[in-house]
C-alpha cells in the first residue's frame, strides 16, 4: 500500500519533551488519532486539530503531504 509523508507541528505544552515540527512517514490510511497515540500524547490534551489550515477531527484520514497542527487547551483570562 505504501507510505505517506506528514508534517506534524506541535504547539505550546505539547512541545515539551518532544519537538516543534517534524516530518514523519506513516502507512496510507493513517488517522490523526493514530499519530497522537504514537507520539504518546493523551487525546484529552489535544483540543484543536488543523490539517492544512482547516479544523478537523481526530478520526480524519491523512493524505500524502498533509500538515497536521496539534494544539492543547487554550488558557487565559
Residue, then its C-alpha position, 0 to 999 in steps of 0.5 A: x500500500x505504501x507510505x505517506x509523508x506528514x508534517x506534524x507541528x506541535x504547539x505550546x505544552x505539547x512541545x515539551x519533551x518532544x519537538x516543534x515540527x517534524x516530518x514523519x512517514x506513516x502507512x496510507x490510511x493513517x488517522x490523526x488519532x493514530x499519530x497522537x497515540x504514537x507520539x504518546x500524547x493523551x487525546x484529552x490534551x489535544x483540543x484543536x486539530x488543523x490539517x492544512x489550515x482547516x479544523x478537523x477531527x481526530x478520526x480524519x484520514x491523512x493524505x500524502x503531504x498533509x500538515x497536521x497542527x496539534x494544539x492543547x487547551x487554550x488558557x487565559x483570562 
